[in-house]
């Protein structure tokens, strides 16, 4: 027996198709409102008219280095957009549509989860194998008839890579702390609440199969990032977070794993830029096959142990 993800109260409502449509509506509405909020703030703080504010916001999203204090502005854009698109819509749906509270995301106290540290270590152990999958995913080519689509996808990835490179340039410890908060803390909470706490849970209920629910949620998790050349590795990460949630019964476990994945990467990038380490975690070229195999074996071993320990604890 494994921990259940379903905690009900007399006032709770079951998930429905109508509720799912409402959730999608909340997400879209949150994305629009957060963008309009930033649009208004830019206009207000800088004395711009609407046309100038729109131009600045477009430049910030595509060429932030051309704007004074562009790094901080882009970080603010990322934070507001993420909270408005993921976290707030998810919490609104959870409280208003299903009438549930935060504790109902978990059916087991965090202190009762066995091997909690494994949730952190397993993500780091998984990185070399995931790096090999990233390299493979980037080498995939679509059929010739879809060549224009593939070129568009690769152009988008190149544009995004440039913005990401700018965003992950940390020349001070203050920038590092802000980056960890925006890139690791906020996404870990927002994305796990939406994709694992709500979507995965509801998909498991509807399909009556935890594995189907986990992988469907992982596919959606990867798709919403709109990074096609990294679709498979992000999907695998989503599934990893999903199984940690299923077996632990506590939403803070996948949040921790997600935070470690993003935060460890940010920290290693900073250390590489400061020449403290020679390991470039952003490089996906020539990942040793042997290292990837060892990575996969360690990951599977830790997951098996984590599942066994928490299954045993749930049965006792």
Steps between C-alpha positions, in 0.01 A plus 500: 500500500625850417396840636183639344493849354132545570391682814134602524292702738119531518512829308738383224387452141627224269698601189287534185550581133332834561746566779791418267368755251477753781861424598616560142304824502664607827846428356434698182342783694790506746752517217319794340449688826862459609620629161262798518621569854860514385394709202333752730791509744750568223286785371440644846854479637666635187241752386448317169192510286342165406697466176834563672411259783407229251826549310703480821323182611562340160868598509529368855367159393714475185813711559528589870866606471382805303314633806655670800475265802362245257609206713297612802204597282504160330515325835198701614321404178574132559385513862173684438411296192569171677301585810214635288497209255560200726476552875207739543272331241572161658420622851188681374374181337588290804318724747205623292417214262595193705462683833816356650772640721881485476532204745286293263784493249660249738373191676815440703693749717840593365663368816350157431660470154784247508826582323413863434859586408478251213260736325787747478780256415305310235457815291875568500573134424259515206669801334772318297246257352261785430786685333546210259127509423522875438781441252295230326183712497684791339628273222150388394390620157145513369406358158599715203143616443507654849837670450353854527341406834828357627687814394246715683540284811879525487488875444276536805738286704792720390315816601406349835856379557626855456256637756578211737874564465443865591278403792753252638792745502570569867774750577411555867374284790187719511414395147557137597254524790239673284549243225453208739178657628359573153633197311483237776264594784207652309483236221544214746192606696285625212562220251480218753173628647346523152644196326544253784263626767205560268544363147679176592260433784194558283637298209561208734140522619361515146721226352501289818865429431780684684757431228279637222419806712867566579616474138213705359576775753869474409417544130293812577775628729754475220269629226407820681864609505492509117860378469467223244869409486488429872158337510602145593748581781254744659226238474724249678564753776125555532445127538779483760329775703168322453618170645661677794162661569311174460725303732551771762142627521630852570510791253817643657701201378467574125536870583832421670615287206402770250679765706818291520494438124474869414699635795791259457525599133497872585766452768725295271468761223603769749799298623605429141478869410706588809751227396454313825422183304579378150170312470266670253153361578351693207704299252323193362771402255675166522338371818692177570278199442654320797431797724141514375454128569637536854273801546196299393590206727543730802173677422303177473662359814410808705145506365452132584628561851281809541192312385576199719558709812183703455289200403620319813425806712153532348425135577621520861 
